[in-house]
Amino acid sequence: MIWGMTTSTFTLVHVWLSLIGIGAGLVVMFGLLAGKMLGGWTALFLITTAATSVTGFAFPFDHLLPSHKVGIVSLAVVTLAVIARYGLHLAGPWRRVYAVCAGLALYLNVFVAVVQAFEKVPFLNALAPTQTEPAFVVTQVVVLALFALLAIGAARKFRGAPA
């Protein structure tokens, strides 16, 4: 039992939070590329992305895992995005800080989704059972490149009025 739920129910909640965060994050990033803030989508993205990281720490563990390290970085990035967006109202350089942090937070969520896909989907696991094989490495490099371009583009194009 985790937080009063069976492990399988808790896992399902964790996965749904992640998928909602990824979907909302994609909407937010494409909004930023179009110069739009999309306030409701932004809140949904930041909340579900933070909740994904927080719930990740509730799974049983006996030592710090790479997933925990990604969760710590993700929470720090989301916190900075929240401060830039809601605390500093995207003033001056905080507009770009927000755009880059939003892109990085989304990337980290997708990075973990790719790791999980290669662990759980039989076809992908057969291609890269240890996640050191070329199929996994190339996939992660492509994902990184795409999200780097998204974040850089968002930082350059997001010119909407301060919140």
N, C-alpha and C positions, 0 to 999 in steps of 0.2 A: 504494500500500500504506500502510495506517495500522495501526500496532501489529501488523504481520504479517498483516493481513487486507486483502482487496480493499476498495476504497471502498464497493462496494455491500453487502458483508457487514458492514462496520463501520457503515454507515448503518442496516442492519437491526437490529444489536445496539443502537445508540443509540435507535432508535425503540421497540424492545421494552422497553428500560429505562424510557423515558418512559411508555409505556402501563402497565407494571406499577406504576410509581410513582404514576400517576394513579389506577389502580384501588385500590391499597393505601391511598392517601391518602384516597380517598372512604370506605373502610371505617373508617379511623382517625377522620376527622371525624365520621361518624355515631356512632361509638363514644363520642367525647368529648361529643357532644350527649346521649348516653344516660348519661353519667357513668362510662364504662368506659375503661380504659387500653389493652387489646388489645396487649400487649407484642410479640408476634411480628409482627403487622401494622405496628406502629409502627416496628420495626427494618427491616422490608422497605421501608416507605415512605421512611424517611430514607436508607437505603443506596442505593436505586434513584434517588431524586431527586438525591442528591449525584452519583451515577455518571452520570446524564443530563447534568448540568452539566459535569462533568469531561470526559466524552467529547466534548461539544460543542466544547471547545477544541482537540481533536485534528484537526478538519477543517482542510484547508489554507486559509489566509487571509493577506492582506498588510497589513491594517489592522484596527483595532478596529471591530467591527460592533455594531449594536444587540443582536444575539443574544448577543454576548459580555458586554455590559453586564448583560443579564438574567441570564446565567449567574453573573456575579460577585455580583449581589444575591442570587440564589438560594442560592449557596454560603454567603454570610454569614448568611442567614436560617436555613438548615439547621444551620449551625454553632451558632447561638444556640439553636435548638431542642434540639440534642444536649446542649449544656451545661445547659440548663434541665432536661431530662429525666433525663439520666444523671449529670451532674456535680453538679447542685444538688438532685436528687431531688424536683423540683416543690415545694420548700418555699416557703411564703409566696407572694409575688407571682410566683414563677417558674412556678407552675401556669398562670396566665393568659398569661405570656410564651410558654410552650410552646404553648398552644392557638392564640394569634394567629400565632406563627411557623409552626406546622403549616398553618394556613389559608393564610397568605401563600405558603408554599413550594408548596402544592398549586395555588393560583391561578396562580403564575408558570408552572408546568408546563402548566396548561390554556391560559393565555394564548398560550404558544408553540405549543401544539397547534392552536389556532384560527388563528394566523398561518400555520402550515404547511398547514393544510387549505385556506385561501383561496389559497395559492400552488400547491398540488399537485392539488386536486380540480377538474376542469374546470368543473363547474357553479358552484362557489363562485367560482372565478377569473373566470368570465364576469361574475359579479355585482359583483366588486370587484377588477379587475386591478391596480390600484395600491395597494390597501388604504387608500385614503382615502375611498372611496365610503360612502354611508350604510349599506349592508348590513353592511360590515365594522365600521364604528364602532358601530352599534347592537348588533351581536353582542358586541363586546368590552365595551361598557358593561353589557349584561345579565350577561355572565359576571362582571365585576367586582362588580356589585351582589349577585349570588348568593353569591359567595365572601366578600364583606364580611359578609353576613348569617350565613353559616356560621361564620366566624371569631369574630364577636361572640357568636353563640349558644354556640359551644364555650367561649369564655372565660367566659361567664356560668354555663353549666350544668355544666362539668366540675368535679366536686367529689370525684372518686375519692380513695382513700387515697394518700398519697405513695408513690412507688416504693421 
